[in-house]
Structure formats: structure tokens, C-alpha cells
Amino acid sequence: MMIRVINCLPFFFIVLSIIRCMSPNITEIQEWQGQGQKIKTIFGELTIFDTSNSELPENFIYDIAFDKNDNIWVGSWSKGIAVFNGNVWKNFDTINSNIPNGTIYTIIADCKNHIWCGTANGLAKFDGTSWTVFKPENSPMQVPAVATIGIDKENTIWLSCGNVLEGGLMTFDGKNWELYTPENSILPCRAIDKILIDENNVKWIGTIQYQGNGGLVKIKGKIWKLYNKSNSIMPYNSV
């Protein structure tokens, strides 16, 4: 099964785009009961899932992650999380679990196969049995929304936990929290849209421009470097 994901686009838009692009190369379309739509092409096989042929809670998908058991974790726009093991679907929402909000902006698995979800109202961790939720009420988080998460080789969680006025970039190693802001680091602003950690454990932090400040921050060990319009070929300060 091959799945292609475009972050933060409605799932049905992705499906339409794929079909339009591949239509000259499609050789067969089959419907699987509860198992998605199977499209055979000259390039291989593509399986498309939506609410009409699977147990996805809705068609607007924010993020997708794979755990170490090859389960697919799907974060939705407003109806929680769907998990698919290739045969059976399972859903987590605010009614049948402790996830703090149905809007799942980001989802990722750590080296212990724990699942971390950034929601509109807190950070949620699933250890395989139960959910643990972190909010401003029980942690140093200053704002509840978590837009993006990265996990480094030390299994430290890097998360966006800020807006243009408060919060910023946070780390959590399971015990200790750290908050990075423009006041104590070279972060150009508090609002962070994307965190990527590469194979060399270098952290790349994409920020949202605010009052002219923004850019891409590179963190390699203890060395931080800011790239923006003034010192690079970047056309914008929002990343």
C-alpha cells in the first residue's frame, strides 16, 4: 500500500488532485468494503480512504504518522484520531478517550512507540494504554494549542507552544521543560509553524512573521543560527 500525504490539506482535495494527475495512467479502480478505494496505475497501486469507504471520522486530515508497528495514526480537523493497522480501524475522540480536543494539528511517534499529539487545547501522549494530557494548568505551557512537534535522537520533544504574543518553542524530556522565546534565544518571534529534526539531529524551526520578524532557525547542538530575507535567499520571513 502506498500513501502520499500533503499536510493540512482537506483529504478530498488530495484525492481529486491525485486522480486528475494520474487519470491518463489509471488502469483499474476497485472498491474494497471498509478498506478504501484501490486504484491501479501503470506506476503501482494507490489506496484512497475517506468516510464513505472506511471508518475515518471525517475527510479533512491535518497530519499522519506511522508507529513502530506500522499502524497509521491520522489526526483530523475536528473529530479526533483514527488508527488503522491495515485491517481494523480504531478511533479516539473527546468522548471515548482523554484527548483534550478533537482538532489534531500534529501527530508523531517517539522511540518508545509512544504517540504524541498536538491539539487545539493541549499536548497529549498515548503510551499504548492510556492518555496523558499537558496543558497550561498542569505544565509550564503558556498557551494550550500545539501546532507542530519534533522528536530528537535523545527522545526529547520539541513543540510549538506559542502565538504572536506569548509562549514560544518548548522542549520536554519527560521530566523537565524549557521555554525559548525572543527574549532568551535568537528566535525571531514566538509563533512557530513547523519543526523538523533531520537525520543528523539538527533542529529546523520555521516561524511565522510578526511585525517584520520571522525566519528559519537552525539548532545544531548548542549553536543557533537564524536565516531570513536579510541574510539568505529566502523570499519571505514566514516559513
JODA-V710518 format. One line per field, one symbol per residue. phi: phi as a letter, one per 40 degrees, with the letter a starting at -180 (. if undefined). psi: psi as a letter, one per 30 degrees, with the letter a starting at -180 (. if undefined). A space follows every 10 residues. Layout:
phi: ???
psi: ???
//
This chain:
phi: .bbbbbdgbd dcccdccccc cbdcbcbabb bbcgbgbbbc bccibbbbba ccbacdcacc bcababcccg cbbbcbcabg bbbbchbbcb bbbcccacdc accbcaaabc ccgcbbbcbc ahbbbbchbb bbbbbdcbac dcbccbcabb bcccgccbac aabcbagicb bachbbbbbb bccbacdcac cbcabbbccc gccbbcbbda fgcihbbbbb gbcbbbbacc bacccbccb
psi: kkkkkjkgkk efeeeeeeee efefgkfkkk kkjgglkjjk lffakkkkka ffgagkflfj kelklkafgg kkkkklefgb kkkkgfekkk kkafeglgkf lfjjekklka fggkkkkjlf hlkkkkgfel kkkklffglg kfkfkjelkl kafggkkkkj hlafflabkl ljgfekkkkk lffgagkflf kkfkkkkafg gkkkjklkkk hfkaakkkjj bgkkkkkaef gagkflfk.
//
